[in-house]
Amino acid sequence: MNNQKIKLRKLMSFYFFVFALGILIIAPTHIFPIPTFMYARFPHYLEMMEPFLGVSWPMSFEIYHDILYILAVIGTLNVLGIIFYPKFKRTAVVSSTIGLFLLSLMTIFFFFKFINVNVPTAITYGTYSVVLLIADILTFKALTKRIEA
């Protein structure tokens, strides 16, 4: 097995870790009633946040869901690019590039704007955004690297 396939297999393991971590953060909020796991209830604190860039609570909640859908598609395309390498390589590189932009903005939002609303929630989701950003950077790096002969 060549070196590129080994790197991609390790990257796939990292994506499994990222997915499992996401489930561990989000699932308890849907299993246990309020006030348990309040630090992980981001939408609750989004409602308490002042309008951001002129966007009020209902619209920011829709934007939040749209970004979740976009990130799910980006993650799916990245994983498909890893699994079906080199067939889906170009698609994964494009999705990874878009992910770099969005995840960078998400990280900045949590650590510089949302931290004023609720510190534990901002740190939880800010850290998870950093983990997602690392996965996206590693995907971009692995898929854009030239294969040695």
PyMOL commands that place a pseudoatom at each C-alpha (Angstrom):
pseudoatom trace, name=CA, resn=MET, resi=1, chain=A, elem=C, hetatm=0, pos=[0.000, 0.000, 0.000]
pseudoatom trace, name=CA, resn=ASN, resi=2, chain=A, elem=C, hetatm=0, pos=[1.470, 3.358, -0.954]
pseudoatom trace, name=CA, resn=ASN, resi=3, chain=A, elem=C, hetatm=0, pos=[2.164, 6.195, 1.453]
pseudoatom trace, name=CA, resn=GLN, resi=4, chain=A, elem=C, hetatm=0, pos=[-0.799, 8.309, 0.236]
pseudoatom trace, name=CA, resn=LYS, resi=5, chain=A, elem=C, hetatm=0, pos=[-3.319, 5.534, 0.966]
pseudoatom trace, name=CA, resn=ILE, resi=6, chain=A, elem=C, hetatm=0, pos=[-1.883, 5.106, 4.479]
pseudoatom trace, name=CA, resn=LYS, resi=7, chain=A, elem=C, hetatm=0, pos=[-2.247, 8.846, 5.152]
pseudoatom trace, name=CA, resn=LEU, resi=8, chain=A, elem=C, hetatm=0, pos=[-5.806, 8.802, 3.884]
pseudoatom trace, name=CA, resn=ARG, resi=9, chain=A, elem=C, hetatm=0, pos=[-6.661, 5.819, 6.084]
pseudoatom trace, name=CA, resn=LYS, resi=10, chain=A, elem=C, hetatm=0, pos=[-5.318, 7.686, 9.144]
pseudoatom trace, name=CA, resn=LEU, resi=11, chain=A, elem=C, hetatm=0, pos=[-7.284, 10.749, 8.102]
pseudoatom trace, name=CA, resn=MET, resi=12, chain=A, elem=C, hetatm=0, pos=[-10.420, 8.610, 7.890]
pseudoatom trace, name=CA, resn=SER, resi=13, chain=A, elem=C, hetatm=0, pos=[-9.813, 7.507, 11.489]
pseudoatom trace, name=CA, resn=PHE, resi=14, chain=A, elem=C, hetatm=0, pos=[-9.544, 11.165, 12.489]
pseudoatom trace, name=CA, resn=TYR, resi=15, chain=A, elem=C, hetatm=0, pos=[-12.878, 11.886, 10.781]
pseudoatom trace, name=CA, resn=PHE, resi=16, chain=A, elem=C, hetatm=0, pos=[-14.427, 9.039, 12.786]
pseudoatom trace, name=CA, resn=PHE, resi=17, chain=A, elem=C, hetatm=0, pos=[-13.079, 10.685, 15.969]
pseudoatom trace, name=CA, resn=VAL, resi=18, chain=A, elem=C, hetatm=0, pos=[-14.521, 14.075, 14.895]
pseudoatom trace, name=CA, resn=PHE, resi=19, chain=A, elem=C, hetatm=0, pos=[-17.925, 12.498, 14.221]
pseudoatom trace, name=CA, resn=ALA, resi=20, chain=A, elem=C, hetatm=0, pos=[-17.921, 10.645, 17.558]
pseudoatom trace, name=CA, resn=LEU, resi=21, chain=A, elem=C, hetatm=0, pos=[-16.901, 13.824, 19.398]
pseudoatom trace, name=CA, resn=GLY, resi=22, chain=A, elem=C, hetatm=0, pos=[-19.765, 15.707, 17.750]
pseudoatom trace, name=CA, resn=ILE, resi=23, chain=A, elem=C, hetatm=0, pos=[-22.213, 13.059, 18.897]
pseudoatom trace, name=CA, resn=LEU, resi=24, chain=A, elem=C, hetatm=0, pos=[-20.817, 13.203, 22.444]
pseudoatom trace, name=CA, resn=ILE, resi=25, chain=A, elem=C, hetatm=0, pos=[-21.293, 16.978, 22.541]
pseudoatom trace, name=CA, resn=ILE, resi=26, chain=A, elem=C, hetatm=0, pos=[-24.719, 17.203, 20.913]
pseudoatom trace, name=CA, resn=ALA, resi=27, chain=A, elem=C, hetatm=0, pos=[-26.578, 13.987, 21.821]
pseudoatom trace, name=CA, resn=PRO, resi=28, chain=A, elem=C, hetatm=0, pos=[-26.924, 14.696, 25.569]
pseudoatom trace, name=CA, resn=THR, resi=29, chain=A, elem=C, hetatm=0, pos=[-28.808, 17.919, 24.801]
pseudoatom trace, name=CA, resn=HIS, resi=30, chain=A, elem=C, hetatm=0, pos=[-31.458, 15.874, 23.009]
pseudoatom trace, name=CA, resn=ILE, resi=31, chain=A, elem=C, hetatm=0, pos=[-31.540, 13.043, 25.544]
pseudoatom trace, name=CA, resn=PHE, resi=32, chain=A, elem=C, hetatm=0, pos=[-31.598, 14.922, 28.855]
pseudoatom trace, name=CA, resn=PRO, resi=33, chain=A, elem=C, hetatm=0, pos=[-34.014, 17.730, 29.782]
pseudoatom trace, name=CA, resn=ILE, resi=34, chain=A, elem=C, hetatm=0, pos=[-33.028, 21.319, 30.515]
pseudoatom trace, name=CA, resn=PRO, resi=35, chain=A, elem=C, hetatm=0, pos=[-31.018, 22.383, 32.602]
pseudoatom trace, name=CA, resn=THR, resi=36, chain=A, elem=C, hetatm=0, pos=[-28.754, 19.365, 32.127]
pseudoatom trace, name=CA, resn=PHE, resi=37, chain=A, elem=C, hetatm=0, pos=[-25.872, 19.959, 29.669]
pseudoatom trace, name=CA, resn=MET, resi=38, chain=A, elem=C, hetatm=0, pos=[-26.738, 23.643, 29.295]
pseudoatom trace, name=CA, resn=TYR, resi=39, chain=A, elem=C, hetatm=0, pos=[-23.192, 24.410, 28.104]
pseudoatom trace, name=CA, resn=ALA, resi=40, chain=A, elem=C, hetatm=0, pos=[-23.919, 22.369, 24.954]
pseudoatom trace, name=CA, resn=ARG, resi=41, chain=A, elem=C, hetatm=0, pos=[-27.246, 24.043, 24.143]
pseudoatom trace, name=CA, resn=PHE, resi=42, chain=A, elem=C, hetatm=0, pos=[-25.957, 26.583, 21.641]
pseudoatom trace, name=CA, resn=PRO, resi=43, chain=A, elem=C, hetatm=0, pos=[-29.359, 27.528, 20.119]
pseudoatom trace, name=CA, resn=HIS, resi=44, chain=A, elem=C, hetatm=0, pos=[-30.633, 28.499, 23.591]
pseudoatom trace, name=CA, resn=TYR, resi=45, chain=A, elem=C, hetatm=0, pos=[-27.830, 31.017, 23.996]
pseudoatom trace, name=CA, resn=LEU, resi=46, chain=A, elem=C, hetatm=0, pos=[-28.142, 32.155, 20.398]
pseudoatom trace, name=CA, resn=GLU, resi=47, chain=A, elem=C, hetatm=0, pos=[-31.589, 33.435, 21.332]
pseudoatom trace, name=CA, resn=MET, resi=48, chain=A, elem=C, hetatm=0, pos=[-30.100, 35.418, 24.221]
pseudoatom trace, name=CA, resn=MET, resi=49, chain=A, elem=C, hetatm=0, pos=[-27.424, 36.986, 22.020]
pseudoatom trace, name=CA, resn=GLU, resi=50, chain=A, elem=C, hetatm=0, pos=[-27.808, 40.560, 20.820]
pseudoatom trace, name=CA, resn=PRO, resi=51, chain=A, elem=C, hetatm=0, pos=[-28.407, 40.981, 17.080]
pseudoatom trace, name=CA, resn=PHE, resi=52, chain=A, elem=C, hetatm=0, pos=[-25.206, 40.106, 15.217]
pseudoatom trace, name=CA, resn=LEU, resi=53, chain=A, elem=C, hetatm=0, pos=[-24.474, 42.121, 12.071]
pseudoatom trace, name=CA, resn=GLY, resi=54, chain=A, elem=C, hetatm=0, pos=[-28.068, 43.359, 12.179]
pseudoatom trace, name=CA, resn=VAL, resi=55, chain=A, elem=C, hetatm=0, pos=[-29.492, 39.822, 12.253]
pseudoatom trace, name=CA, resn=SER, resi=56, chain=A, elem=C, hetatm=0, pos=[-32.015, 39.098, 15.001]
pseudoatom trace, name=CA, resn=TRP, resi=57, chain=A, elem=C, hetatm=0, pos=[-32.788, 35.809, 16.772]
pseudoatom trace, name=CA, resn=PRO, resi=58, chain=A, elem=C, hetatm=0, pos=[-35.177, 34.093, 14.310]
pseudoatom trace, name=CA, resn=MET, resi=59, chain=A, elem=C, hetatm=0, pos=[-33.000, 34.771, 11.270]
pseudoatom trace, name=CA, resn=SER, resi=60, chain=A, elem=C, hetatm=0, pos=[-29.779, 33.855, 13.112]
pseudoatom trace, name=CA, resn=PHE, resi=61, chain=A, elem=C, hetatm=0, pos=[-31.388, 30.533, 14.071]
pseudoatom trace, name=CA, resn=GLU, resi=62, chain=A, elem=C, hetatm=0, pos=[-32.102, 29.845, 10.380]
pseudoatom trace, name=CA, resn=ILE, resi=63, chain=A, elem=C, hetatm=0, pos=[-28.545, 30.821, 9.459]
pseudoatom trace, name=CA, resn=TYR, resi=64, chain=A, elem=C, hetatm=0, pos=[-27.302, 28.462, 12.186]
pseudoatom trace, name=CA, resn=HIS, resi=65, chain=A, elem=C, hetatm=0, pos=[-29.250, 25.566, 10.619]
pseudoatom trace, name=CA, resn=ASP, resi=66, chain=A, elem=C, hetatm=0, pos=[-28.112, 26.444, 7.104]
pseudoatom trace, name=CA, resn=ILE, resi=67, chain=A, elem=C, hetatm=0, pos=[-24.475, 26.482, 8.226]
pseudoatom trace, name=CA, resn=LEU, resi=68, chain=A, elem=C, hetatm=0, pos=[-24.956, 23.081, 9.901]
pseudoatom trace, name=CA, resn=TYR, resi=69, chain=A, elem=C, hetatm=0, pos=[-26.325, 21.677, 6.623]
pseudoatom trace, name=CA, resn=ILE, resi=70, chain=A, elem=C, hetatm=0, pos=[-23.457, 23.189, 4.638]
pseudoatom trace, name=CA, resn=LEU, resi=71, chain=A, elem=C, hetatm=0, pos=[-20.867, 21.794, 7.062]
pseudoatom trace, name=CA, resn=ALA, resi=72, chain=A, elem=C, hetatm=0, pos=[-22.523, 18.352, 6.892]
pseudoatom trace, name=CA, resn=VAL, resi=73, chain=A, elem=C, hetatm=0, pos=[-22.283, 18.425, 3.093]
pseudoatom trace, name=CA, resn=ILE, resi=74, chain=A, elem=C, hetatm=0, pos=[-18.659, 19.606, 3.245]
pseudoatom trace, name=CA, resn=GLY, resi=75, chain=A, elem=C, hetatm=0, pos=[-17.759, 16.856, 5.711]
pseudoatom trace, name=CA, resn=THR, resi=76, chain=A, elem=C, hetatm=0, pos=[-19.540, 14.253, 3.597]
pseudoatom trace, name=CA, resn=LEU, resi=77, chain=A, elem=C, hetatm=0, pos=[-17.742, 15.364, 0.433]
pseudoatom trace, name=CA, resn=ASN, resi=78, chain=A, elem=C, hetatm=0, pos=[-14.414, 15.347, 2.264]
pseudoatom trace, name=CA, resn=VAL, resi=79, chain=A, elem=C, hetatm=0, pos=[-14.999, 11.803, 3.485]
pseudoatom trace, name=CA, resn=LEU, resi=80, chain=A, elem=C, hetatm=0, pos=[-16.095, 10.708, 0.001]
pseudoatom trace, name=CA, resn=GLY, resi=81, chain=A, elem=C, hetatm=0, pos=[-12.908, 12.256, -1.375]
pseudoatom trace, name=CA, resn=ILE, resi=82, chain=A, elem=C, hetatm=0, pos=[-10.880, 10.207, 1.083]
pseudoatom trace, name=CA, resn=ILE, resi=83, chain=A, elem=C, hetatm=0, pos=[-12.765, 6.943, 0.577]
pseudoatom trace, name=CA, resn=PHE, resi=84, chain=A, elem=C, hetatm=0, pos=[-12.949, 7.149, -3.217]
pseudoatom trace, name=CA, resn=TYR, resi=85, chain=A, elem=C, hetatm=0, pos=[-9.536, 8.694, -3.765]
pseudoatom trace, name=CA, resn=PRO, resi=86, chain=A, elem=C, hetatm=0, pos=[-8.578, 9.751, -6.491]
pseudoatom trace, name=CA, resn=LYS, resi=87, chain=A, elem=C, hetatm=0, pos=[-12.021, 9.655, -8.158]
pseudoatom trace, name=CA, resn=PHE, resi=88, chain=A, elem=C, hetatm=0, pos=[-13.575, 12.316, -5.858]
pseudoatom trace, name=CA, resn=LYS, resi=89, chain=A, elem=C, hetatm=0, pos=[-10.334, 14.188, -5.211]
pseudoatom trace, name=CA, resn=ARG, resi=90, chain=A, elem=C, hetatm=0, pos=[-11.299, 17.403, -7.016]
pseudoatom trace, name=CA, resn=THR, resi=91, chain=A, elem=C, hetatm=0, pos=[-14.723, 17.554, -5.342]
pseudoatom trace, name=CA, resn=ALA, resi=92, chain=A, elem=C, hetatm=0, pos=[-13.168, 17.063, -1.916]
pseudoatom trace, name=CA, resn=VAL, resi=93, chain=A, elem=C, hetatm=0, pos=[-10.533, 19.738, -2.559]
pseudoatom trace, name=CA, resn=VAL, resi=94, chain=A, elem=C, hetatm=0, pos=[-13.231, 22.264, -3.508]
pseudoatom trace, name=CA, resn=SER, resi=95, chain=A, elem=C, hetatm=0, pos=[-15.407, 21.370, -0.512]
pseudoatom trace, name=CA, resn=SER, resi=96, chain=A, elem=C, hetatm=0, pos=[-12.378, 21.471, 1.764]
pseudoatom trace, name=CA, resn=THR, resi=97, chain=A, elem=C, hetatm=0, pos=[-11.466, 24.936, 0.483]
pseudoatom trace, name=CA, resn=ILE, resi=98, chain=A, elem=C, hetatm=0, pos=[-14.981, 26.194, 1.233]
pseudoatom trace, name=CA, resn=GLY, resi=99, chain=A, elem=C, hetatm=0, pos=[-14.762, 24.476, 4.630]
pseudoatom trace, name=CA, resn=LEU, resi=100, chain=A, elem=C, hetatm=0, pos=[-11.515, 26.277, 5.444]
pseudoatom trace, name=CA, resn=PHE, resi=101, chain=A, elem=C, hetatm=0, pos=[-13.265, 29.591, 4.944]
pseudoatom trace, name=CA, resn=LEU, resi=102, chain=A, elem=C, hetatm=0, pos=[-16.453, 28.711, 6.880]
pseudoatom trace, name=CA, resn=LEU, resi=103, chain=A, elem=C, hetatm=0, pos=[-14.727, 26.933, 9.756]
pseudoatom trace, name=CA, resn=SER, resi=104, chain=A, elem=C, hetatm=0, pos=[-12.271, 29.799, 10.204]
pseudoatom trace, name=CA, resn=LEU, resi=105, chain=A, elem=C, hetatm=0, pos=[-15.191, 32.213, 10.490]
pseudoatom trace, name=CA, resn=MET, resi=106, chain=A, elem=C, hetatm=0, pos=[-16.959, 29.859, 12.911]
pseudoatom trace, name=CA, resn=THR, resi=107, chain=A, elem=C, hetatm=0, pos=[-13.904, 29.631, 15.132]
pseudoatom trace, name=CA, resn=ILE, resi=108, chain=A, elem=C, hetatm=0, pos=[-13.535, 33.405, 15.171]
pseudoatom trace, name=CA, resn=PHE, resi=109, chain=A, elem=C, hetatm=0, pos=[-17.256, 33.795, 15.954]
pseudoatom trace, name=CA, resn=PHE, resi=110, chain=A, elem=C, hetatm=0, pos=[-17.124, 31.460, 18.955]
pseudoatom trace, name=CA, resn=PHE, resi=111, chain=A, elem=C, hetatm=0, pos=[-13.895, 32.746, 20.452]
pseudoatom trace, name=CA, resn=PHE, resi=112, chain=A, elem=C, hetatm=0, pos=[-14.351, 36.471, 19.830]
pseudoatom trace, name=CA, resn=LYS, resi=113, chain=A, elem=C, hetatm=0, pos=[-18.083, 37.201, 19.616]
pseudoatom trace, name=CA, resn=PHE, resi=114, chain=A, elem=C, hetatm=0, pos=[-20.022, 34.408, 21.304]
pseudoatom trace, name=CA, resn=ILE, resi=115, chain=A, elem=C, hetatm=0, pos=[-17.659, 34.225, 24.283]
pseudoatom trace, name=CA, resn=ASN, resi=116, chain=A, elem=C, hetatm=0, pos=[-19.421, 37.357, 25.582]
pseudoatom trace, name=CA, resn=VAL, resi=117, chain=A, elem=C, hetatm=0, pos=[-22.754, 35.470, 25.662]
pseudoatom trace, name=CA, resn=ASN, resi=118, chain=A, elem=C, hetatm=0, pos=[-21.764, 32.218, 27.416]
pseudoatom trace, name=CA, resn=VAL, resi=119, chain=A, elem=C, hetatm=0, pos=[-18.157, 31.210, 28.080]
pseudoatom trace, name=CA, resn=PRO, resi=120, chain=A, elem=C, hetatm=0, pos=[-18.586, 27.399, 28.521]
pseudoatom trace, name=CA, resn=THR, resi=121, chain=A, elem=C, hetatm=0, pos=[-20.688, 27.118, 25.347]
pseudoatom trace, name=CA, resn=ALA, resi=122, chain=A, elem=C, hetatm=0, pos=[-18.252, 29.289, 23.385]
pseudoatom trace, name=CA, resn=ILE, resi=123, chain=A, elem=C, hetatm=0, pos=[-15.277, 27.221, 24.544]
pseudoatom trace, name=CA, resn=THR, resi=124, chain=A, elem=C, hetatm=0, pos=[-17.055, 23.910, 23.835]
pseudoatom trace, name=CA, resn=TYR, resi=125, chain=A, elem=C, hetatm=0, pos=[-18.133, 24.809, 20.316]
pseudoatom trace, name=CA, resn=GLY, resi=126, chain=A, elem=C, hetatm=0, pos=[-15.069, 26.952, 19.621]
pseudoatom trace, name=CA, resn=THR, resi=127, chain=A, elem=C, hetatm=0, pos=[-12.825, 24.004, 20.452]
pseudoatom trace, name=CA, resn=TYR, resi=128, chain=A, elem=C, hetatm=0, pos=[-14.964, 21.701, 18.325]
pseudoatom trace, name=CA, resn=SER, resi=129, chain=A, elem=C, hetatm=0, pos=[-14.713, 24.233, 15.475]
pseudoatom trace, name=CA, resn=VAL, resi=130, chain=A, elem=C, hetatm=0, pos=[-10.924, 24.103, 15.808]
pseudoatom trace, name=CA, resn=VAL, resi=131, chain=A, elem=C, hetatm=0, pos=[-11.022, 20.290, 15.633]
pseudoatom trace, name=CA, resn=LEU, resi=132, chain=A, elem=C, hetatm=0, pos=[-13.199, 20.509, 12.500]
pseudoatom trace, name=CA, resn=LEU, resi=133, chain=A, elem=C, hetatm=0, pos=[-10.815, 23.081, 11.036]
pseudoatom trace, name=CA, resn=ILE, resi=134, chain=A, elem=C, hetatm=0, pos=[-7.844, 20.791, 11.692]
pseudoatom trace, name=CA, resn=ALA, resi=135, chain=A, elem=C, hetatm=0, pos=[-9.655, 17.907, 9.956]
pseudoatom trace, name=CA, resn=ASP, resi=136, chain=A, elem=C, hetatm=0, pos=[-10.393, 20.168, 7.007]
pseudoatom trace, name=CA, resn=ILE, resi=137, chain=A, elem=C, hetatm=0, pos=[-6.806, 21.439, 6.798]
pseudoatom trace, name=CA, resn=LEU, resi=138, chain=A, elem=C, hetatm=0, pos=[-5.451, 17.879, 6.937]
pseudoatom trace, name=CA, resn=THR, resi=139, chain=A, elem=C, hetatm=0, pos=[-7.889, 16.843, 4.200]
pseudoatom trace, name=CA, resn=PHE, resi=140, chain=A, elem=C, hetatm=0, pos=[-6.885, 19.758, 2.005]
pseudoatom trace, name=CA, resn=LYS, resi=141, chain=A, elem=C, hetatm=0, pos=[-3.197, 19.069, 2.590]
pseudoatom trace, name=CA, resn=ALA, resi=142, chain=A, elem=C, hetatm=0, pos=[-3.523, 15.320, 1.926]
pseudoatom trace, name=CA, resn=LEU, resi=143, chain=A, elem=C, hetatm=0, pos=[-5.541, 15.721, -1.239]
pseudoatom trace, name=CA, resn=THR, resi=144, chain=A, elem=C, hetatm=0, pos=[-3.494, 18.531, -2.779]
pseudoatom trace, name=CA, resn=LYS, resi=145, chain=A, elem=C, hetatm=0, pos=[-0.141, 16.880, -2.140]
pseudoatom trace, name=CA, resn=ARG, resi=146, chain=A, elem=C, hetatm=0, pos=[1.507, 15.356, -5.172]
pseudoatom trace, name=CA, resn=ILE, resi=147, chain=A, elem=C, hetatm=0, pos=[1.913, 11.600, -5.152]
pseudoatom trace, name=CA, resn=GLU, resi=148, chain=A, elem=C, hetatm=0, pos=[5.526, 10.436, -5.105]
pseudoatom trace, name=CA, resn=ALA, resi=149, chain=A, elem=C, hetatm=0, pos=[6.324, 7.854, -7.734]
for i in range(1, 149): cmd.bond("trace and resi %d" % i, "trace and resi %d" % (i + 1))
show_as sticks, trace
zoom trace
